[in-house]
Amino acid sequence: MQVPAQYQGREQSYLKHRVLEEYLLAWGHKLGSLAQRRRVRLCYVDVFAGPWQAKDAALADTSIAIGLDALEAAATTWRDKGYPIDVDAYFVEKDPLAFASLDRFINGHTGLVRTQAFPGEFGKHVDTIRRFLGSDPGFIFVDPTGWKGAAMRFIAPLLADSRQRDVLVNVMFDHINRFKDDPRQFLRDQMREFFGLEDRDMPAALGEEELFALYRRQLKAQCGVEYAADLAIPHPTVERTKFRLVVGGNSPAVLEVFRDAERKVIGAEAASVREQAALRAKEERTGQLTLLAAPPATDSRYESLHARAVAQAPRDVLAQLVAEKSIAFRKLWPGLLEAHHITRTGLGRLIWKMYKKGEIRILNLKPGERSVKDEHELSVAGH
Ligand SMILES: C[S@@+](CC[C@H](N)C(=O)[O-])C[C@H]1O[C@@H](n2cnc3c(N)ncnc32)[C@H](O)[C@@H]1O
């Protein structure tokens, strides 16, 4: 897999766009399936739209084009199956030059998706966009340059009128990490707004995990979503997190789709993306061409998070099963996917291994069944 040339030097944006694309394709496909029963309208909202740092004249390296293409694909699939869906896409951009380019792009866009762009700050358009969304399903993408203008109180109203709304927030860890403990009052206020802390101040000196646990907790509390999870986009050439994407929503499917996208993009594709970035950086440093070695199958940073999940999830499963007499897999997996970097399929495999080792029982396992299913009732062996 070759990283498109437009993303050289900002491979983190490529990974972000790949997650967005994977998530939206699955989202459009899943929610579009409702059209088999009734007319469906899906809404896509990109509130920090850009274009930003685009190098491609046709904006192919922006969330605007990537979002629209994924929505067009979903709309086309359902139309071709005989179940047309309505898709509306709303964009907001504050910078006048970027807005002019956005506006030109969507005016030139032809296809099934209807588009509308709003100039100015996201916060100023919340009420209008909320009205446009009505009570239809929606996906809200929040991708600020830092943290300014992305207050949680602006996001909450866009999730309020339907349980079928997902949000994806890009939390710029490397910027936030530098300023989160800065004592200047305006920064304290901005952090509070971003984390939805109202009149409480940010707790001091939070580590990366604690910071994101706080953001996820706040997203659930302030925006009323049942589930929230995150994935870490690595720095292309350095062993640290560049930013994290946090997803929120009310259906367990949100977590399943998100963890699948994480495994595919942050696990598999990132290995090759980072190998190419490291090679390019070395060539720039030494002036010598180097041959690309075969990258590992999984990126090392995802691998370590996944390994931690594989070690901890069985303990969490046992703890829950001890606390309750029996629990259906359907009820068990969403909480585990929220907390751990593992897919639903991967977790199912772990639980099957626990069953084979005699650590747990599957009370309603039918003869011939070889994997854990949603309806399976699990309990601790010996209980
Ligand atoms: C990180 S960039 C977005 C990148 C884009 N989502 C992508 O992936 O291609 C953030 C954009 O938000 C714009 N912006 C900054 N503050 C804003 C605000 N309060 N409301 C709306 N847009 C804002 C910036 O001008 C910039 O274009």
Ligand as a Chemical Component Dictionary entry (heavy atoms), coordinates in Angstrom:
data_LIG
# 
_chem_comp.id                   LIG 
_chem_comp.type                 NON-POLYMER 
_chem_comp.pdbx_formal_charge   0 
_chem_comp.three_letter_code    LIG 
# 
loop_
_chem_comp_atom.comp_id 
_chem_comp_atom.atom_id 
_chem_comp_atom.alt_atom_id 
_chem_comp_atom.type_symbol 
_chem_comp_atom.charge 
_chem_comp_atom.model_Cartn_x 
_chem_comp_atom.model_Cartn_y 
_chem_comp_atom.model_Cartn_z 
_chem_comp_atom.pdbx_ordinal 
LIG C1  C1  C 0  -7.929  20.630 11.242 1  
LIG S1  S1  S 1  -8.658  21.641 10.062 2  
LIG C2  C2  C 0  -9.875  20.612 9.326  3  
LIG C3  C3  C 0  -9.351  19.566 8.447  4  
LIG C4  C4  C 0  -10.407 18.801 7.701  5  
LIG N1  N1  N 0  -11.455 18.305 8.586  6  
LIG C5  C5  C 0  -9.753  17.634 6.987  7  
LIG O1  O1  O 0  -9.635  16.542 7.611  8  
LIG O2  O2  O -1 -9.402  17.747 5.823  9  
LIG C6  C6  C 0  -9.699  22.743 10.970 10 
LIG C7  C7  C 0  -10.460 23.743 10.134 11 
LIG O3  O3  O 0  -11.396 24.413 10.959 12 
LIG C8  C8  C 0  -11.405 25.810 10.665 13 
LIG N2  N2  N 0  -11.873 26.472 11.908 14 
LIG C9  C9  C 0  -11.149 26.909 12.960 15 
LIG N3  N3  N 0  -11.955 27.356 13.942 16 
LIG C10 C10 C 0  -13.225 27.162 13.511 17 
LIG C11 C11 C 0  -14.500 27.361 14.097 18 
LIG N4  N4  N 0  -14.664 27.872 15.331 19 
LIG N5  N5  N 0  -15.591 27.009 13.392 20 
LIG C12 C12 C 0  -15.470 26.462 12.142 21 
LIG N6  N6  N 0  -14.281 26.246 11.531 22 
LIG C13 C13 C 0  -13.179 26.593 12.213 23 
LIG C14 C14 C 0  -10.002 26.116 10.249 24 
LIG O4  O4  O 0  -9.977  27.247 9.408  25 
LIG C15 C15 C 0  -9.593  24.825 9.508  26 
LIG O5  O5  O 0  -9.915  24.911 8.154  27 
# 
loop_
_chem_comp_bond.comp_id 
_chem_comp_bond.atom_id_1 
_chem_comp_bond.atom_id_2 
_chem_comp_bond.value_order 
_chem_comp_bond.pdbx_ordinal 
LIG C1  S1  SING 1  
LIG S1  C2  SING 2  
LIG S1  C6  SING 3  
LIG C2  C3  SING 4  
LIG C3  C4  SING 5  
LIG C4  N1  SING 6  
LIG C4  C5  SING 7  
LIG C5  O1  DOUB 8  
LIG C5  O2  SING 9  
LIG C6  C7  SING 10 
LIG C7  O3  SING 11 
LIG C7  C15 SING 12 
LIG O3  C8  SING 13 
LIG C8  N2  SING 14 
LIG C8  C14 SING 15 
LIG N2  C9  SING 16 
LIG N2  C13 SING 17 
LIG C9  N3  DOUB 18 
LIG N3  C10 SING 19 
LIG C10 C11 SING 20 
LIG C10 C13 DOUB 21 
LIG C11 N4  SING 22 
LIG C11 N5  DOUB 23 
LIG N5  C12 SING 24 
LIG C12 N6  DOUB 25 
LIG N6  C13 SING 26 
LIG C14 O4  SING 27 
LIG C14 C15 SING 28 
LIG C15 O5  SING 29 
# 
